[in-house]
Amino acid sequence: MVAGRRELLGFASVGLLAYAVDLGLFTWLRGPAGLGPLTAKALSFVAGCSVAYTGNALGTYRHARPRGLRPYAVFFAVNAAGAAVQLLCLAVSHYGLGLTSQRADTVSGAGIGMVLATILRFWGTRTLVFRTGAGTGDTTGSWTGASGGRVGSWTG
């Protein structure tokens, strides 16, 4: 149980740092750098993903030792899916339910959307990016603690 708590704390700490980088860079790119909102957000998103990947690879999931560009590409895709979840929550609330106040947008996008996206990102990061290999005996990252097979797969 201690390893699971350590994993959650590591993931959360890295996520907070990545969020700060994303927000700080976006603010700077929109302000002093004078870039448009979509360009600024795209660049800050890539920077935040890079910080999160590096922090998780060197810290939280250092035992997994991913190699090459594939793990980063999968990590980026998982984070893009998380961003899509946040946007979907905002779109459903704002356009589908007609809740158009700034408070409603904040609750749906930055509240509910962020919680759901974080769950998706945690699951994707631990099962698709930093999974343990079969037969290693290392059960870190496994939901059940069982070894063997691809962690997080339906077939075990």
C-alpha atoms as one frame of an Amber mdcrd trajectory, in Angstrom:
protein
   0.000   0.000   0.000   2.942   2.320   0.662   4.144   1.885  -2.934   0.682
   2.835  -4.243   0.585   5.939  -2.058   4.087   6.875  -3.200   3.000   6.437
  -6.819  -0.033   8.680  -6.339   1.981  11.354  -4.533   4.703  11.267  -7.181
   2.190  11.459 -10.014   0.352  14.350  -8.322   3.555  16.269  -7.580   4.806
  15.942 -11.139   1.351  16.903 -12.423   1.291  20.070 -10.325   4.724  21.070
 -11.618   3.657  20.398 -15.216   0.459  22.405 -14.667   2.512  25.340 -13.334
   4.792  25.203 -16.385   1.780  25.020 -18.733  -0.001  27.933 -17.051   3.114
  30.097 -16.658   4.262  29.599 -20.223   0.760  30.157 -21.609   0.457  33.401
 -19.662   3.839  34.607 -20.879   3.207  33.599 -24.494  -0.178  35.367 -24.493
   1.174  38.463 -22.736   4.743  39.632 -23.355   5.389  37.266 -26.293   2.158
  38.367 -27.995   1.146  35.020 -29.484  -2.446  34.072 -30.259  -4.378  31.923
 -27.785  -4.291  28.664 -29.764  -0.593  28.884 -30.607   0.240  29.817 -27.017
  -1.840  26.953 -25.629  -0.402  24.411 -28.063   3.167  25.370 -27.119   2.455
  25.462 -23.387   0.664  22.086 -23.614   3.695  20.467 -25.285   6.006  22.003
 -22.665   3.762  20.808 -19.823   3.610  17.289 -21.300   7.393  17.233 -21.626
   7.863  18.278 -17.996   5.310  15.688 -16.842   6.905  12.909 -18.894  10.406
  13.734 -17.663   9.274  13.960 -14.039   7.401  10.670 -14.206  10.185   8.892
 -16.119  12.942  10.065 -13.767  10.905  10.012 -10.569   7.551   8.308 -10.122
   8.115   5.472 -12.636  11.914   5.353 -12.716  11.792   1.555 -12.261  10.059
   1.121 -15.644  12.945   2.651 -17.624  11.152   3.422 -20.897  13.366   3.752
 -23.982  12.992   5.638 -27.241  10.350   8.034 -28.537   7.403   5.622 -28.388
   6.757   6.025 -24.645   6.786   9.817 -25.009   4.411   9.637 -27.987   2.009
   7.413 -26.028   2.300   9.738 -23.014   1.514  12.723 -25.235  -1.515  10.889
 -26.684  -2.787  10.039 -23.183  -2.462  13.696 -22.180  -4.192  14.842 -25.360
  -7.051  12.463 -24.528  -7.199  14.024 -21.057  -7.416  17.489 -22.605 -10.220
  16.244 -24.858 -12.136  14.982 -21.798 -11.882  18.436 -20.214 -13.095  20.113
 -23.392 -15.941  17.615 -23.721 -17.120  18.308 -20.160 -17.058  22.035 -20.883
 -18.868  21.628 -24.209 -21.605  19.423 -22.729 -22.196  21.842 -19.865 -22.010
  25.054 -21.884 -23.685  24.072 -25.132 -25.618  20.932 -24.239 -27.031  21.890
 -20.857 -27.062  25.652 -21.423 -25.024  26.407 -18.287 -23.198  29.427 -19.704
 -21.978  31.387 -16.682 -18.279  31.730 -15.973 -18.766  29.744 -12.766 -20.471
  26.887 -14.634 -17.678  26.855 -17.221 -15.063  26.738 -14.467 -16.825  23.938
 -12.578 -17.348  21.819 -15.699 -13.981  22.385 -17.385 -11.526  23.007 -14.561
 -13.424  21.030 -11.911 -15.282  17.982 -13.197 -13.290  17.829 -16.428  -9.972
  18.051 -14.596 -10.922  15.252 -12.175 -12.018  12.924 -14.987  -8.994  13.841
 -17.124  -6.625  13.210 -14.215  -8.096   9.752 -13.669  -7.654   9.004 -17.375
  -4.093  10.360 -17.356  -3.141   8.344 -14.269  -4.573   5.151 -15.736  -2.958
   5.758 -19.141   0.394   6.708 -17.682   0.661   3.665 -15.434  -0.778   1.100
 -17.857   0.239   2.279 -21.325   3.448   4.253 -20.830   5.298   3.070 -17.707
   4.100  -0.522 -17.491   6.189  -3.304 -16.041   7.362  -6.222 -18.145   6.108
  -9.802 -17.878   8.019 -12.044 -15.562   9.966  -9.276 -13.832   8.237  -9.905
 -10.539   7.787  -6.141 -10.200   4.132  -5.453  -9.523   4.429  -1.689  -9.253
   1.861  -0.140 -11.544  -0.450  -3.145 -11.477  -3.995  -2.529 -10.304  -4.260
  -6.045  -8.921  -0.671  -6.613  -7.863  -0.513  -9.659 -10.164   2.627 -10.129
 -12.182   2.928 -11.220 -15.773   1.167 -10.012 -18.875   0.728  -6.415 -19.819
  -0.312  -4.419 -16.798  -3.712  -2.924 -17.381  -4.703  -5.219 -20.219  -8.029
  -7.005 -20.061  -6.346 -10.355 -20.549  -3.828  -9.983 -17.717
